[in-house]
Amino acid sequence: MWQTSQAPESRPARAKRRKEHTLVEHSGQFQSRVVAVTGGAQGLGRAIVAALAAQGASLAVLDRNGDGAQTAAAETVTGGATAIGVTCDVTDMNAVEAAVAEVTARFGRVDALVNNAGILPRRPLAEETVETWEETLRVNLRGPFLCTQKFGAVMKAQGGGAIVNIASIGGTVPTVDAGAYCASKAGVLALTRQTALEWGEAGIRANAVSPGYMQTAMTEDRYAIPGLKELRASVVPLGRVAGPEDVAGAVVFLLSDESSYINGHEVVVDGGLTLTTTRRVSPPT
């Protein structure tokens, strides 16, 4: 039997060590690839940009906050990668077409797309407004559709590419006060599968990443509530709330050669959260 003289690592210590983990450079297999990331100026999008830059990718950082996109791109260049910032409202077809033109003019190609831009309004269904409902669907579903269609046309002409859509466990598991968001993310999952089915023959793969509890700029207001982060961490089997880097790693994998035969699937990055329903009916210990 294998033995060790070290004492078993406690769950809090293990969670702390994992939380402090940072992405490291690997093979640089993205060295000759161009990746467009929507909503790339902050939060999860910014982490995805950094993770891909560490692998040698050339980045197009798209964001409706043009200054933020330029800042993120400049920081990426300072780190030794190649990047441009592009102002783009993903809900506007003309803006998306202009972004595609700008990216291809600069790099000559687009090898991958990450549809990350999104919003998360919070309101019970009974109080939801039509305006907020429609705006959520515009950003979270229309945006990925337009970007997939327009950037995908470039990939088709090149003979292939890869798309990763940022969905959510809310796309399959209802979340309190987030009806519009959950509906939009369910649509993103359907869009992912449809894209994979129709464009596989063109050499384009499409997959989705669904985060669970995650602390980012978009959720910072929630995690400012005293005790919420600890409460959420307590129901996650891994014992912590995700950071953007946890999800960025899954995105990098799905864009890489290591996932070249994965198409039309959802990778859930939730620390095991969606497995915990039975805890409510388990006998006391």
Buried (B, 14 or more C-beta within 10 A) or exposed (E): EEEEEEEEEEEEEBBEEBBEEEBEEEEEBBEEBBBBBBBBBBBBBBBBBBBBBBBBBBBBBBBBBBEBBBBBBBBBBEEEBBBBBBBBBBBBBEBBBBBBEBBBEBBEBBBBBBBBBBBBBBBEEEEBEEEBBEBBBBBBBBBBBBBBBBBBEBBBEBEBBBBBBBBBBBBBBEBEEBBBBBBBBBBBBBBBBBBBEEBBEBEBBBBBBBBBBBBBEBBEEBBEEEEBBEEBBEEBEBBBBBBBBBBBBBBBBBBBEEBEEBBBBBBBBBBEBBEBEEEEEEEEE
